[in-house]
Amino acid sequence: MRLDQVKTVVKKIALPAPPSGITILSGVILLVFVAALTGHTAYWWIGKKRQQEKLAEAVDKPLVTAADISSLFERRFFYQKEVPPVFTKALSFGEVTVATTIQPRVQEHLHNLFQKYAPLIAAGVVLDARSGAVLAMANYTKGSAGRELLPDGEDNYCLYAGFPAASLIKIITAAAALEIKGFSPEQTLPVAGRYHTLYRSQLGLDKPLHRAEQVPLSKAFALSINPFFGVLGTTYLSDAAFTKIAQGFLFNTQIPFDLPVQPSTLMQPHDDFERAERASGYNTQTMISPLHAALIASLAANEGTIMQPYLVERVTDSAGKELYSKSITTLSSPLSSASVQQLRTLMQATVRTGTARGAFAYLRARRETNDWVTGGKTGSIDLPGHRGRCDWFAGFGQDGETRIAVACILIHGANRTVRSSYVASQAVLACLAEKNPGLFGDQHAVRPRKATAKKDSFSPPTEQRVAKKSFKAKKRRPSQHATTPRDTATGG
């Protein structure tokens, strides 16, 4: 009731004239009544206005934030053969629809390869290098044997930074040599002894035991020659320089992502030999996750820029209202354009003449795919205690404006069933074959070699076996070996 209405009602009430004392008391009572009524009306009006303001704020405020995204996925979501690109999830305020960036065909093919070759553990990530969108993220464990090997990473091995980086770190070492020391792919260093060992005598820290040959950076990268990169670590790159480039490649950094990612860590050396171990990857202290490895490879495909990875495109409510959407963000650009192009050249040498040439031979052999640009880096090392063998590949593929990055790790026991570079080449094929679906399919692919069993004794790394076959030179003087153009260009 409004104040004027109260006054009207009071006027209509006919009462006999009371004594003067009673009149004053009645007036006071009336004033108190009117004040209480007015206060109640004002309180009601203010409360209603505040409620309207809160409702307006709720409409403007997103109900799903970046911090909430991880709760949308079940614990072992990425172990499924068929990961749905769009799914619904019941939240406290209602059901939402989650649209991801997953490409079902690539995801399923990656999972099928893991199941077919059945290593102890497998994890693979495929990214759109230009946007950071995750196109596939697959995990596999071979029963309890796989889960017991690395139990702390069983939820999602793609985000688990507990794998030794091995020779993948040579990407960082090569980038530092190119960017800081002005190296070129043709720059040579003396290498003595076997390519895939690392002894003090090979680094000049002890008396040399072998005659040295001059090896160019391109060949050292393609064949993953440990002494070459060890010398870079001891002689050419200071701790500060190496760490600066490594941090530019997101080591010792919390990578922002829709799901929690463990930060990759660098080995902290205490002497020259440990610096050589760090630079060559000949250690189990530098750790990396498959997602991070794919981001490193994406730099070469995306003109030197690493994009922030993301998995969720958007989230909408039951009415179709958008509650969350992803914006594309740059993470890092650690190298100059000239260094990026040279690093890209080194990575291309790996799949043309180096340790991954067999896995990518099919793409080079076919007319429909031989103009695709591919590159990468292999790596292999035993887990501590010889519990298994880590087999890495991180690389990229490009067909016109389509640019993807891929990283794959397989952990083998006594039986090695397939190389990670082969699995990665199939992921590249699955992504880039969108323009020509007839190219896609395991029936077209180059077959990996038949697996061989080697119980309790791990054979030399893949790099070593390939190097012996591909670069087993005839007896000749070191100077001839260094200056032969064919050796530099094709690896012998």
TAURCOR-V841513 format. One record per pair of residues at least 12 apart in sequence whose ideal C-beta (glycine too) atoms are under 6 Angstrom apart, sorted by sequence separation. I is the first residue (numbers start at 1). J is the second residue. D is the distance in whole Angstrom. If there is no record, write none. Layout:
BEGIN
i->I j->J d->D
i->I j->J d->D
END
This chain:
BEGIN
i->125 j->137 d->5
i->408 j->420 d->4
i->86 j->99 d->5
i->215 j->228 d->6
i->251 j->264 d->5
i->313 j->326 d->6
i->379 j->392 d->4
i->394 j->407 d->4
i->110 j->124 d->5
i->124 j->138 d->5
i->252 j->266 d->6
i->360 j->374 d->6
i->85 j->100 d->5
i->251 j->266 d->5
i->378 j->393 d->5
i->393 j->408 d->5
i->408 j->423 d->5
i->123 j->139 d->5
i->192 j->208 d->5
i->267 j->283 d->5
i->310 j->326 d->5
i->408 j->424 d->5
i->72 j->89 d->5
i->85 j->102 d->5
i->193 j->210 d->4
i->376 j->393 d->6
i->377 j->394 d->6
i->392 j->409 d->5
i->122 j->140 d->4
i->139 j->157 d->5
i->192 j->210 d->4
i->267 j->285 d->4
i->376 j->394 d->6
i->406 j->424 d->5
i->83 j->102 d->5
i->85 j->104 d->6
i->267 j->286 d->4
i->376 j->395 d->2
i->391 j->410 d->5
i->426 j->445 d->6
i->473 j->492 d->6
i->106 j->126 d->6
i->121 j->141 d->6
i->192 j->212 d->4
i->246 j->266 d->6
i->266 j->286 d->5
i->356 j->376 d->6
i->375 j->395 d->6
i->471 j->491 d->6
i->137 j->158 d->5
i->308 j->329 d->4
i->375 j->396 d->6
i->390 j->411 d->6
i->406 j->427 d->5
i->470 j->491 d->6
i->471 j->492 d->4
i->120 j->142 d->5
i->190 j->212 d->4
i->191 j->213 d->6
i->265 j->287 d->5
i->356 j->378 d->5
i->264 j->287 d->6
i->308 j->331 d->5
i->351 j->374 d->5
i->355 j->378 d->4
i->374 j->397 d->5
i->388 j->411 d->4
i->389 j->412 d->5
i->83 j->107 d->5
i->118 j->142 d->5
i->190 j->214 d->6
i->191 j->215 d->5
i->264 j->288 d->4
i->351 j->375 d->6
i->120 j->145 d->6
i->121 j->146 d->5
i->202 j->227 d->4
i->305 j->330 d->6
i->306 j->331 d->5
i->351 j->376 d->6
i->373 j->398 d->4
i->388 j->413 d->6
i->72 j->98 d->5
i->110 j->136 d->5
i->114 j->140 d->4
i->120 j->146 d->4
i->188 j->214 d->4
i->306 j->332 d->5
i->350 j->376 d->5
i->422 j->448 d->5
i->111 j->138 d->5
i->203 j->230 d->5
i->348 j->375 d->4
i->350 j->377 d->6
i->372 j->399 d->5
i->393 j->420 d->4
i->404 j->431 d->5
i->6 j->34 d->6
i->110 j->138 d->4
i->188 j->216 d->5
i->198 j->226 d->5
i->203 j->231 d->6
i->264 j->292 d->5
i->305 j->333 d->5
i->347 j->375 d->3
i->392 j->420 d->6
i->393 j->421 d->4
i->106 j->135 d->5
i->107 j->136 d->4
i->120 j->149 d->6
i->304 j->333 d->5
i->347 j->376 d->6
i->391 j->420 d->5
i->395 j->424 d->6
i->81 j->111 d->5
i->106 j->136 d->4
i->186 j->216 d->5
i->187 j->217 d->5
i->195 j->225 d->4
i->196 j->226 d->6
i->261 j->291 d->6
i->418 j->448 d->5
i->203 j->234 d->6
i->304 j->335 d->5
i->393 j->424 d->4
i->397 j->428 d->4
i->101 j->133 d->4
i->103 j->135 d->5
i->185 j->217 d->5
i->198 j->230 d->6
i->101 j->134 d->5
i->125 j->158 d->5
i->185 j->218 d->4
i->399 j->432 d->5
i->123 j->157 d->4
i->183 j->217 d->6
i->417 j->451 d->5
i->123 j->158 d->5
i->397 j->432 d->5
i->416 j->451 d->6
i->191 j->227 d->5
i->304 j->340 d->4
i->415 j->451 d->6
i->191 j->228 d->5
i->234 j->272 d->5
i->415 j->453 d->5
i->189 j->228 d->5
i->414 j->453 d->6
i->414 j->454 d->6
i->234 j->275 d->5
i->414 j->455 d->5
i->189 j->231 d->6
i->233 j->275 d->4
i->234 j->276 d->5
i->233 j->276 d->5
i->300 j->343 d->6
i->378 j->421 d->6
i->300 j->344 d->4
i->230 j->276 d->3
i->233 j->279 d->3
i->174 j->221 d->6
i->232 j->279 d->5
i->249 j->296 d->5
i->300 j->347 d->5
i->229 j->279 d->5
i->230 j->280 d->5
i->229 j->280 d->4
i->256 j->308 d->6
i->257 j->309 d->5
i->258 j->310 d->6
i->258 j->311 d->4
i->226 j->280 d->4
i->258 j->312 d->5
i->177 j->232 d->5
i->181 j->236 d->5
i->173 j->229 d->5
i->226 j->282 d->6
i->167 j->224 d->5
i->78 j->137 d->5
i->170 j->229 d->5
i->173 j->232 d->6
i->79 j->139 d->5
i->359 j->419 d->6
i->78 j->139 d->5
i->176 j->237 d->5
i->180 j->241 d->5
i->359 j->421 d->4
i->359 j->422 d->4
i->176 j->241 d->6
i->356 j->421 d->4
i->360 j->425 d->5
i->176 j->242 d->6
i->359 j->425 d->5
i->368 j->436 d->6
i->176 j->245 d->4
i->389 j->458 d->5
i->175 j->245 d->6
i->368 j->439 d->6
i->172 j->245 d->6
i->203 j->276 d->5
i->172 j->246 d->5
i->382 j->458 d->6
i->172 j->249 d->6
i->78 j->156 d->6
i->75 j->155 d->6
i->380 j->461 d->4
i->198 j->280 d->6
i->380 j->462 d->5
i->362 j->445 d->6
i->198 j->282 d->5
i->248 j->332 d->6
i->362 j->446 d->4
i->249 j->334 d->6
i->361 j->446 d->6
i->248 j->334 d->3
i->301 j->396 d->4
i->300 j->396 d->5
i->297 j->394 d->4
i->301 j->398 d->6
i->297 j->395 d->5
i->297 j->396 d->5
i->284 j->384 d->5
i->161 j->262 d->4
i->293 j->394 d->4
i->159 j->261 d->5
i->301 j->403 d->4
i->161 j->264 d->5
i->301 j->405 d->6
i->173 j->279 d->5
i->298 j->405 d->4
i->355 j->462 d->6
i->297 j->405 d->4
i->355 j->463 d->4
i->170 j->281 d->6
i->294 j->405 d->5
i->355 j->466 d->5
i->169 j->281 d->4
i->294 j->407 d->4
i->167 j->281 d->4
i->293 j->407 d->4
i->166 j->281 d->5
i->165 j->281 d->6
i->169 j->286 d->6
i->290 j->407 d->5
i->290 j->409 d->6
i->164 j->284 d->4
i->165 j->286 d->5
i->165 j->288 d->4
i->162 j->287 d->6
i->168 j->293 d->6
i->171 j->296 d->6
i->221 j->346 d->4
i->161 j->287 d->5
i->161 j->288 d->6
i->222 j->349 d->4
i->161 j->289 d->4
i->218 j->346 d->6
i->222 j->350 d->5
i->160 j->289 d->6
i->159 j->289 d->6
i->218 j->349 d->5
i->222 j->353 d->6
i->223 j->354 d->5
i->224 j->355 d->6
i->158 j->290 d->5
i->159 j->291 d->6
i->222 j->354 d->3
i->158 j->291 d->5
i->353 j->490 d->5
i->353 j->491 d->4
i->179 j->335 d->5
i->185 j->342 d->6
i->175 j->335 d->6
i->179 j->339 d->4
i->185 j->345 d->5
i->178 j->339 d->4
i->185 j->346 d->6
i->178 j->342 d->5
i->125 j->290 d->5
i->125 j->291 d->5
i->123 j->290 d->5
i->127 j->294 d->5
i->175 j->343 d->6
i->125 j->294 d->4
i->129 j->298 d->4
i->127 j->298 d->6
i->129 j->301 d->4
i->130 j->302 d->6
i->174 j->346 d->6
i->129 j->302 d->4
i->132 j->307 d->3
i->134 j->309 d->6
i->132 j->308 d->5
i->132 j->309 d->5
i->134 j->311 d->5
i->132 j->310 d->6
i->69 j->258 d->4
i->70 j->259 d->5
i->131 j->328 d->5
i->171 j->377 d->5
i->168 j->377 d->6
i->101 j->311 d->6
i->100 j->311 d->6
i->168 j->379 d->5
i->100 j->312 d->6
i->101 j->313 d->6
i->167 j->379 d->4
i->166 j->379 d->3
i->99 j->313 d->5
i->166 j->380 d->6
i->99 j->314 d->5
i->166 j->381 d->4
i->98 j->315 d->5
i->164 j->381 d->5
i->96 j->315 d->5
i->97 j->316 d->5
i->96 j->317 d->6
i->95 j->318 d->5
i->94 j->318 d->6
i->168 j->392 d->5
i->164 j->390 d->6
i->166 j->392 d->6
i->168 j->394 d->6
i->163 j->390 d->6
i->149 j->388 d->6
i->224 j->463 d->4
i->69 j->312 d->5
i->223 j->467 d->5
i->163 j->409 d->6
i->64 j->315 d->5
i->64 j->323 d->4
i->63 j->323 d->5
i->64 j->324 d->4
i->62 j->323 d->5
i->62 j->324 d->6
i->196 j->461 d->6
i->213 j->478 d->4
i->196 j->463 d->6
i->120 j->388 d->6
i->196 j->464 d->4
i->213 j->481 d->5
i->214 j->482 d->3
i->195 j->467 d->5
i->216 j->488 d->5
i->219 j->491 d->6
i->130 j->403 d->5
i->129 j->403 d->4
i->129 j->404 d->6
i->129 j->405 d->5
i->126 j->404 d->6
i->127 j->405 d->5
i->126 j->406 d->5
i->125 j->407 d->5
i->124 j->408 d->4
i->123 j->409 d->5
i->122 j->410 d->5
i->121 j->411 d->4
i->119 j->410 d->4
i->120 j->411 d->5
i->119 j->411 d->6
i->119 j->412 d->5
i->120 j->413 d->5
i->117 j->417 d->4
i->117 j->418 d->4
i->126 j->427 d->5
i->113 j->423 d->5
i->110 j->427 d->6
i->109 j->430 d->5
i->106 j->430 d->5
i->106 j->431 d->6
END
